Amino acid sequence: QTQLRKQLIQDLMHPILSGELQPQTVTSEDGSLLVTASNSLVADHLQRCGYEYSLSVFFPESGLEKRKLLSVQDLLQLMRINPKSSFYKSLTSGTQKKNKGFLMQILTGLTEHHLSKEGHDTETQTASVPAYRESLAEKLQLIDEQFAGSYPQHHKYESLEVKLHEYRKEVEKQLQAEMSQKLEHFKEVEIAKIKMEEKAQTQKEISELRYELERAHQAKAEALISREKNAIERLQKQQEIEAKEVYAQRQSLLKDIEVLRTREAELKQRIEAFEITQKLQEDKNKTIDDALRRREVAVKNIEETYDQKLKAELLKYQLELKEEYIARTNKVTEEEKKNKEKAMLLHEEAVAVNSKKEELKQAMSRTKELELDLESVKAQVLLVNKQNQLLTEKLKEVSDYPLLKEEKLELQVQNKLLRQQLDETRTENQHLRDKLSQPSAEHLACQAELRRAEHSRRMAMEEFESRKQFLEKQLQSEVERSAQLKTQLLDSEATVRKLNVQVGELKLQVKQTQAALENEVYRHPKPSLVDRSVIDLVGGRIVPHDIYVDSAFLRGPTTGDVLKGSTVPRPGSRQELQTRSASPDSDLEYVAQTRARIKELEKEAERLEEAYRNYQHRVMQDAVASRTPRKLQSPLLLQCAVSSVPLTTQHELVEDNPSSLRSPLSSPRGEKCAGRNGQPNAFPKPSTPPHKGAPPSRCLSSTPVSKSERVLSNKKLSD
């Protein structure tokens, strides 16, 4: 049975997980809170009782989600149970301590409540207002006052006012108590409804925002993937082009191998020079790495400052919102107090108007009674007249005339009294009719005050609605502003990532340029400073001498300057680094500036080479004209060439890079050769000290140098 049950659960859950079958959500026609409340009650009961299978079936069938389940407090608030009551406390404590379901707790509480109720077989209706007077004397006095009320007296109105005042106070107290109870109940119900509605709205908004953010993230991811593909394609194309160029250069190098074999000695010296330049290049690379690290540190500092600014702005914004919320709540409470006071005043005025209406009704009933009395008096007068006629007839018949006269006089007196009473009742009736036809001043004042109160209440309601709309608009604008701040933060993060990517690309470019420079050195050997056209006089014949000159000591500083211009910070370079780390546009400008600087330095190097060649040509012409000794050694010519370099260029080279003076001439061979000829070295304090065990070199010359030739060469160099 357990295996079948597990299999059924897996079969039921499998299509939902795989996406083939979606759970049928039962949408309630009302969409009210009662459906969700009942569903949450059932789900809580199933969960507490351990009915996992029925719970797993109940969730998809009812369309209920676990995060939309109502808590115990929400259900109690929806049932309008007072949180201060003992029933509320027993329900909450029972669910926490006894670990029973909320449904079971409600049922047990209801049964206990109904069982503990007392039964009543008979009921009596009693007045909540106590009896007016209790003693017999007071009751007799009340009868006397009612009897005296038939006559027009001022005391009657005073007693009525006292009664009305007392009755009004009692009614006001009762109404105040009822109104306060109703207001508390209404507030609790409305607050519960608003909470539930706001909860549902926030959940909807969160789901919508999540969907939008997922879409935006997917779009950004697709854009990044497309960019990566384009970058990979570009790199592949560049690699193919570089491979083709390398192949072509390789072919040309294979052709030049035979020529290069003849210059092995020159290549050894160039290798030494290249090692020196390589050391310089390593130092420069270290400086470049340090600059890049500094730049990364500056970028990190800027990111931290931006984060701190954002946090400070968010804190300020939250504090402002809290202050505004407190001020609004205070205003709302003040307005509620004013509305309560106005409602109390209106209620008092309504009670006064009702009392006036009751007085009018009593006066009307009094007039009707007086009219009935008048009709009865008229009937009595008619009866008296008839009796008078009968008595006159009897007088004629009876002989007791004086007695009849006396009776007649008495009857006449009674008649006069009755007529006077009739006139008084008529005047009183007329007076009361006039009063009824014309409304009293108090009634008119009450009506005017009632109109004013209604007008003021209308104005207050309009002002409240306008204020509510304004606050809703402000809240919406604040939500939009927070969304804008989030987007700005995401943009700043994206720019920082772009900057990091660009830093990596710059590092790759630096490495590629280093590799290209090394390939250039191996690929294109530099022409000699002294060409083979340099002539030597051998027996009056012009014979080309096997003299070489390496121009790497001139090209080396220029390339060093190129790298310095692109890596070593110039004056104001810190500001450039800061501006470059601020935005990608500044990085592009910096790259363009470095490229322009490299081009300028290459042009300057070409100009220096041309100037040096012209100077070399002039020196050779002077040498031919003066017909110097036949066997002039190549080291002497080389030293002459070095010493003939303009002082300004040498000074610039020393200032730009002191280590760049490590030319092939600063090797031990060049120094020893210079020392042999008696010429002081053109470069004081060489960076590479002479090797102690190295044999003295002849500077690529196989013939010995005589003393006279040495003297002549010294004179030439001194000139």
Secondary structure by P-SEA (a helix, b strand, c coil): caaaaaaaaaaaacccccccccccccccccccaaaaaaaaaaaaaaaaacaaaaaaaaaaaacccccccccaaaaaaaaccccccaaaaaaaaaaacccccaaaaaaaaaaaaaaabbbbcbbbbbbccccccccaaaaaaaaaaaaacccccaaaaaaaaaaaaaaaaaaaaaaaaaaaaaaaaaaaaaaaaaaaaaaaaaaaaaaaaaaaaaaaaaaaaaaaaaaaaaaaaaaaaaaaaaaaaaaaaaaaaaaaaaaaaaaaaaaaaaaaaaaaaaaaaaaaaaaaaaaaaaaaaaaaaaaaaaaaaaaaaaaaaaaaaaaaaaaaaaaaaaaaaaaaaaaaaaaaaaaaaaaaaaaaaaaaaaaaaaaaaaaaaaaaaaaaaaaaaaaaaaaaaccaaaaaaaaaaaaaaaaaaaaaaaaaaaaaaaaaaaaaacccaaaaaaaaaaaaaaaaaaaaaaaaaaaaaaaaaaaaaaaaaaaaaaaaaaaaaaaaaaaaaaaaaaaaaaaaaaaaaaaaaaccccccccccccccccccbbbbcbbbbbaaaaaaaaaaaaaaaacccccaaaaaaaaaaacaaaaaaaaaaaaaaaaaaaaaaaaaaaaaaaaaaaaaaaaaaacccccccaaaaaaaaaaaccaaaaaaaaaacccccccccccaaaaaaaaaacccccccccccccccccccccccccccccaaaaaaaaaaaac
